[in-house]
């Protein structure tokens, strides 16, 4: 007997990007899905226009806010839908097909959120950011009851890193965040309205808040140093040192006001991706031992990969001499892109997450269907 498909409520905050919103609504209107759409006008200068319904019959509700509430606008869905799942999108992102409904229908009860495999069609790569159990806001589905019980996003973050805070609360509540490559989202990532100084300012402050709140005391200072270093790298790359300075000042001013809810060490290892790195590298080591490795394509939380290799007693070597090449990022998009890019190599390449093989295969299959 076929499994009944869940109902969904698509939530789309928007601000002064009418063309992008129109394209996203058109894409959703082609999906065979039951539910509704909530468009939240986040303080646009010009009135937002949205149809009353889409071609597939989905009703569209428009809520207009007098000012920009950032990620807090997404919480407007609370108590206003009875759908099984809440699907969070941006006004320039949308699911590419309806396979995500199977992912939602088959998710275990402990899965409070399903994270999408997010592609950037204009760049030819996947979205950066996130971790194995930290989703990206432009492509994630929440169980409605869980989202409402947790109170949604912390509006004080404004935007950037608010996903990390909510993911941490999901883990602390006994839930999990699952990545499912059947949930594929295209994010056209329009540059309009993106100020890198403001972005870097929010990144350093908000990520600092997250670690101040949830890192075990034994890890807290090291994690704060890691955040400052990574944000400094981004600021240098994006010529946003002014924003970095403002963010550091704001973090110092507000850090002691963050309520501590430190995670137990095993839970924090899941949150950072260290648990995923350990599992993948231990499995690779058990199947075919390797004495040396070179960590390549480094990115977010590369320290997890390094620590997991150290725990196995694997020495480092130059890329040309190493027994294995290990991808050095726990951010799903860059990790999966690197795994796909190196898949045809004659070298042994190990991804620090066991989902990598199935995700790469799924993306190749989706591309073949699209072609």
Secondary structure, 3 states (H helix, E strand, C coil): CCCCCCCEEEEEEECCCHHHHHHHHHHHCCCCCCEEEEEEEECCCCCCCCCCECCCCCEEEEEEECCCCHHHHHHHHCCCCCCCEEEEECCCEEECCCCHHHHHHHCCCCEEEEEEEEEECCCCEECCCCECCECCCCEEEEEHHHHHHHCCCCHHHCCCCHHHHHHHHHHHCCCEEEEEEEEEEEECCCCCCCCHHHHHHHHHHHHHHHHHHHCCHHHHHHHHHHHHHHHHHHHHHHCCHHHHHHHHHHHHHHHHHCCCCCCCHHHHHHHHCHHHHHHHHHHHHHHCCCCEEEEECCCCCHHHHHHHHHHHCCEECCCCCCCEEEECCCCHHHHHHHHHHCCCCCCCEECCCCCHHHHHHHHHHHHHHHC
